[in-house]
């Protein structure tokens, strides 16, 4: 069975030449970021997506047809979509960028830096009534699990996080219940990922084959050989 793949790269892998892989709309979006680190994270997410999808399709990375149409306003700042697949999800936080790729169905990846910003105020809208507050580290795990789920379904943060009931942080990730969507837990598989120290990450797989393998790979070497064709 072909694996679902999660590609990891540190922000330091954002070599200047990778910007050449971006299309005009992506370059314009890149320039709107005020901080270098945000431009680098965005560039890496696009570059990894294009190189991985280009390898699968036989296209040069800069020719991979990626749509970023926002489902709410139709502007080009939505999640990346490639007609005919593969399915994609991108996340970045702190020093890391993750791109998850699946040939089977929708998926969501979320990585978060352990910056100490998720405190009691966020916990009140993050946790469902039956989810225990287990401290800052536990809240970070809850957050990555719920963000990954909402990315996989395409809902994003339009759905209140408290409607999702997930397993406790010390347990394997699992969607226990989704208020208003009783059939969703049976359709969802979740995996804990192994990012670099100081980060937490989770992968959510919607309507995937049972037992599908997940492989985590280093994207830095792949990007080193990438360039416009």
C-alpha positions as semicolon CSV with decimal commas, in nm:
position;residue;x (nm);y (nm);z (nm)
1;X;0,000;0,000;0,000
2;X;0,137;0,340;-0,095
3;X;0,210;0,548;0,215
4;X;0,082;0,888;0,310
5;X;0,392;1,107;0,328
6;X;0,471;1,399;0,556
7;X;0,765;1,608;0,437
8;X;0,952;1,817;0,696
9;X;1,187;2,109;0,642
10;X;1,350;2,361;0,876
11;X;1,306;2,727;0,793
12;X;1,683;2,739;0,734
13;X;1,627;2,531;0,417
14;X;1,461;2,826;0,242
15;X;1,736;2,895;-0,012
16;X;1,686;3,212;-0,223
17;X;1,652;3,015;-0,546
18;X;1,334;2,841;-0,429
19;X;1,133;3,158;-0,487
20;X;1,174;3,095;-0,861
21;X;0,937;2,797;-0,827
22;X;0,647;3,022;-0,721
23;X;0,392;3,145;-0,972
24;X;0,307;3,519;-0,993
25;X;0,015;3,496;-0,748
26;X;0,230;3,305;-0,499
27;X;0,513;3,555;-0,533
28;X;0,273;3,841;-0,469
29;X;0,144;3,666;-0,158
30;X;0,499;3,599;-0,045
31;X;0,589;3,967;-0,070
32;X;0,294;4,067;0,147
33;X;0,452;3,899;0,448
34;X;0,636;4,157;0,658
35;X;0,886;3,926;0,827
36;X;1,158;3,726;0,653
37;X;1,072;3,415;0,854
38;X;0,710;3,426;0,734
39;X;0,822;3,467;0,373
40;X;1,060;3,175;0,415
41;X;0,794;2,949;0,568
42;X;0,551;3,027;0,288
43;X;0,818;2,973;0,022
44;X;0,913;2,637;0,168
45;X;0,552;2,519;0,181
46;X;0,500;2,608;-0,185
47;X;0,834;2,466;-0,298
48;X;0,786;2,131;-0,122
49;X;0,434;2,103;-0,260
50;X;0,549;2,175;-0,614
51;X;0,852;1,946;-0,607
52;X;0,662;1,650;-0,458
53;X;0,362;1,689;-0,690
54;X;0,592;1,746;-0,989
55;X;0,773;1,420;-0,921
56;X;0,443;1,234;-0,915
57;X;0,310;1,392;-1,235
58;X;0,632;1,426;-1,435
59;X;0,595;1,804;-1,452
60;X;0,855;2,064;-1,369
61;X;0,773;2,202;-1,024
62;X;0,688;2,550;-1,148
63;X;0,436;2,398;-1,395
64;X;0,233;2,206;-1,137
65;X;-0,122;2,352;-1,154
66;X;-0,201;2,448;-0,795
67;X;-0,527;2,625;-0,713
68;X;-0,548;2,835;-0,398
69;X;-0,905;2,958;-0,442
70;X;-1,052;3,048;-0,105
71;X;-1,386;2,866;-0,052
72;X;-1,529;3,175;0,118
73;X;-1,426;3,467;-0,104
74;X;-1,268;3,307;-0,416
75;X;-0,944;3,502;-0,365
76;X;-0,617;3,304;-0,418
77;X;-0,527;3,259;-0,051
78;X;-0,693;2,927;0,026
79;X;-0,533;2,589;0,090
80;X;-0,348;2,432;-0,205
81;X;-0,548;2,202;-0,431
82;X;-0,427;2,003;-0,731
83;X;-0,702;1,887;-0,967
84;X;-0,694;1,508;-0,984
85;X;-0,471;1,482;-0,676
86;X;-0,270;1,416;-0,479
87;X;-0,442;1,557;-0,172
88;X;-0,235;1,811;0,020
89;X;-0,210;1,983;0,355
90;X;0,049;2,238;0,464
91;X;0,139;2,368;0,810
92;X;0,420;2,576;0,955
93;X;0,511;2,707;1,296
94;X;0,831;2,814;1,465
95;X;1,129;2,659;1,287
96;X;0,937;2,394;1,091
97;X;0,731;2,349;0,777
98;X;0,527;2,034;0,708
99;X;0,362;1,923;0,384
100;X;0,141;1,612;0,395
101;X;0,059;1,430;0,071
102;X;-0,195;1,152;0,017
103;X;-0,317;0,965;-0,293
104;X;-0,631;0,847;-0,109
105;X;-0,835;1,134;0,024
106;X;-0,848;1,459;0,222
107;X;-0,604;1,504;0,506
108;X;-0,491;1,769;0,750
109;X;-0,155;1,827;0,912
110;X;-0,085;2,070;1,192
111;X;0,243;2,159;1,364
112;X;0,268;2,407;1,647
113;X;0,571;2,550;1,826
114;X;0,566;2,515;2,202
115;X;0,584;2,891;2,260
116;X;0,375;2,899;2,577
117;X;0,104;3,109;2,413
118;X;-0,175;2,855;2,460
119;X;-0,303;2,936;2,806
120;X;-0,626;2,936;3,002
121;X;-0,798;3,195;2,782
122;X;-0,751;2,976;2,473
123;X;-0,834;2,663;2,671
124;X;-1,187;2,794;2,729
125;X;-1,264;2,783;2,357
126;X;-1,036;2,489;2,276
127;X;-1,163;2,222;2,514
128;X;-1,494;2,038;2,499
129;X;-1,684;2,000;2,826
130;X;-1,557;1,644;2,879
131;X;-1,191;1,715;2,797
132;X;-0,965;1,766;3,100
133;X;-0,727;2,060;3,119
134;X;-0,388;1,890;3,143
135;X;-0,155;2,189;3,143
136;X;0,020;2,385;2,869
137;X;0,180;2,084;2,699
138;X;-0,153;1,903;2,690
139;X;-0,330;2,206;2,545
140;X;-0,075;2,213;2,262
141;X;-0,156;1,850;2,181
142;X;-0,530;1,920;2,187
143;X;-0,476;2,216;1,956
144;X;-0,276;2,025;1,693
145;X;-0,528;1,740;1,693
146;X;-0,827;1,966;1,641
147;X;-0,656;2,187;1,383
148;X;-0,556;1,876;1,184
149;X;-0,915;1,750;1,194
150;X;-1,060;2,079;1,074
151;X;-0,806;2,096;0,793
152;X;-0,895;1,744;0,681
153;X;-1,266;1,827;0,659
154;X;-1,204;2,169;0,504
155;X;-1,396;2,347;0,780
156;X;-1,103;2,539;0,920
157;X;-1,174;2,751;1,223
158;X;-1,531;2,819;1,109
159;X;-1,626;2,530;1,340
160;X;-1,588;2,599;1,714
161;X;-1,311;2,381;1,854
162;X;-1,525;2,280;2,151
163;X;-1,752;2,079;1,921
164;X;-1,471;1,831;1,858
165;X;-1,405;1,574;2,130
166;X;-1,064;1,409;2,102
167;X;-0,868;1,164;2,314
168;X;-0,660;1,288;2,605
169;X;-0,306;1,409;2,529
170;X;-0,142;1,103;2,688
171;X;-0,351;0,870;2,468
172;X;-0,312;0,791;2,097
173;X;-0,495;1,054;1,889
174;X;-0,859;0,975;1,817
175;X;-1,172;1,169;1,734
176;X;-1,421;1,051;1,997
177;X;-1,717;1,263;1,890
178;X;-1,810;1,565;1,679
179;X;-2,119;1,753;1,792
180;X;-2,370;1,751;1,505
181;X;-2,172;1,501;1,296
182;X;-2,220;1,159;1,457
183;X;-2,070;0,966;1,167
184;X;-1,742;1,156;1,151
185;X;-1,534;0,954;1,404
186;X;-1,574;0,636;1,199
187;X;-1,436;0,817;0,893
188;X;-1,131;0,967;1,059
189;X;-0,789;0,820;1,134
190;X;-0,534;1,021;1,332
191;X;-0,158;0,988;1,384
192;X;0,087;1,160;1,615
193;X;0,386;1,293;1,422
194;X;0,746;1,336;1,534
195;X;0,857;1,692;1,459
196;X;1,173;1,855;1,590
197;X;1,207;1,929;1,960
198;X;0,992;2,214;2,086
199;X;0,703;2,137;1,850
200;X;0,393;1,916;1,852
201;X;0,223;1,782;1,541
202;X;-0,069;1,565;1,432
203;X;-0,205;1,419;1,108
204;X;-0,575;1,356;1,038
205;X;-0,682;1,127;0,752
206;X;-1,040;1,141;0,622
207;X;-1,184;0,835;0,443
208;X;-0,848;0,661;0,407
209;X;-0,787;0,284;0,383
210;X;-0,761;0,113;0,719
211;X;-0,403;0,081;0,838
212;X;-0,256;0,307;0,571
213;X;0,114;0,362;0,646
214;X;0,244;0,711;0,718
215;X;0,606;0,802;0,643
216;X;0,784;1,116;0,764
217;X;1,063;1,236;0,539
218;X;1,324;1,512;0,529
219;X;1,253;1,758;0,247
220;X;1,578;1,954;0,274
221;X;1,781;1,725;0,048
222;X;1,503;1,708;-0,211
223;X;1,481;2,088;-0,219
224;X;1,856;2,119;-0,265
225;X;1,826;1,958;-0,609
226;X;1,514;2,154;-0,707
227;X;1,511;2,442;-0,947
228;X;1,309;2,582;-1,235
229;X;1,319;2,370;-1,545
